[in-house]
């Protein structure tokens, strides 16, 4: 297995992974259904990084991080005052059902956290379904704190999380 940053050449693999994941979920609203156009825009936009884990040539997991620059609405008031220049948004985590429980989520979380630090974004936010117990347990175990439970625009109850990072200059930086 290996991890890569995905690009336009990975579009078909990403769409295929989304189909496999949605078909395996207890509730399909656990994952936002993105169109091919959505994925194309995200893969070509410098405000997004999408990581993928491959087993051979097959994409088995992915996770997206968004660095908003005036392009992302905040669902809840707790996130509204956070300036875009400080914010990273974890989105669209997908793990093929045959590879769940293997620690792939932790690998993807670490990749996204390192990307947030590299971009000097000290606050990470994310949301997930209240009913998606495995996902919110992973978030809590990774150091996220739930700040609210509320319905989002889909009408489903979501848990809203934040994690603050220590952004420090390099050891030898002046």
N, C-alpha and C positions, 0 to 999 in steps of 0.2 A: 504494500500500500504506500501511496505517496500523496502529498498535498501540493496543490498548485493554486495560483491565482487564475481564475477563469477569464476567458476573453470571448470574442465573437465566434471563434471556431468551436467553442463548447456549447453553443446555443442548443443544438439538438439534444445533446446529452443532458443538459439542464432541464429542458422541457420533458424529456423522458423520465428523469428522476422525479420531477413534480407529479407526473401521472402515476408513477408507481407508489409514491408516498401517499398521495390523496386516496388511492384505492385501498391502502392498507390501514388508514386511520379509522378509529372508532367513530369520530365525528369529522366530516370533511371541513367544517368551519375552523378546525384547529390550525389550518394553514390557509393563508390568503391565496386565492386562485389567481395567478398572474398569467396574462396572455403572452404570446410570443413577442408582441410589440413591447410589452412591459419589460420582459427580460432583455430584449435587444437594446432598449434605452438604458437600462441599468448597466449592461455590459460595456456600453460605449461611453458612459458618463464618468468623468473623473471624480465625482462625488460619491461613487459607489465602489466597493471592492467585494468581489464574490470569490470565496475560497471553495475549492472542491477537493474531496478526497477520492482518489481512484484506486481501484483494485485492478491491476492490469490496465486495460483500456476503458473499463466500466466506471462511470461516475456513481459512487455509492453514498455520498454525503456532500452537502454544501451548506454554506452560511454566508449571509450578506451583512455588510456593515455600510451604513450611509453616513456621510459627513455633510450635513445640511449646510447650505450656503444661501439661506433665504428661500429654500425650496421645500420645506417640510413643515406641515402644521403640527402643533402639539395637541394631543387629544385631551389633556387634562391641565388644569391650572398650575399644578406643581411643576410642570415642565416648561410652561410658557416663559418664565423669566430667564431661563438658561440661554445665554447667547449662542448662536450657531457656532461661533469660533471655539466654544468650550465643549461642544456636544458631538457624540457619536451615537448612532441608533443601530442596535442589533436587530436584524430582520431576517425573515425567510430561512429558518433552519430546516433542513430536510435530511433525514437519514433513512436509507433503504431498510425496510423491516428486517431483512436477513442479516443486517449488520448492527442492529440496535444492541445496546448493552456491552459494547466493545470499547467504550471510552472515546469514540469519535467526536462526540459533542465537546468533550474537554479539549481535544486537539483544536477544534474549530473555535472554541471560546478563546483559547490562548492566542491563536492567530489573529483574531479580531481585536483582542485586547492589545496586543503588540502593535497592531496597525493604528489603534486609537492613540497610543502613546507616541508613536512615530509622527502622527499628525497633530500632536500636542492637544488632544481632546481629553479633558480631565473628568468628564461626566458621560457615562453610558446609560442610555435608557432602552427599555424594551417592554413589550406587552405580550401577554399570552392568555389563552382561554383558561378560565377558572377550572374547567373540567379536564384540562390537559395536565394532570398531576405530575407525570414524569418530567415535563418541561419546566414547570415552576419549581419542582424540587431541585432540578439541575441548576436553575438560576440562583436559588437560595444557597445551595452548596458552593456556588461560584462567587458568593459574596454580594449578590444583589439584595436590595431591601425593597419590599413591597411598600408602595406609598399610597395605593388606592386600589379598590376593587369597584368597577363600574362597567356598565354596558357601553360598548363603542358603537360606531355607526352601523354595524351589522345587527345590533340588537342583542348580541351575546355578551355575557359578563366576561370581562377581561381583568387580569391582574397587571398593574402597572409597576414597573421596577426601575430602580436607579442604582448605579454603582459608581462610586467616586474613585478615581485613580490618582496615585501620587505621580505627578509629572515633575521630574527633576532633571536638571541639566546633567550632562555626562560627568563622570568622576573628575576628569581633568579639565572640564570646561571652565573658562574664566568668567 
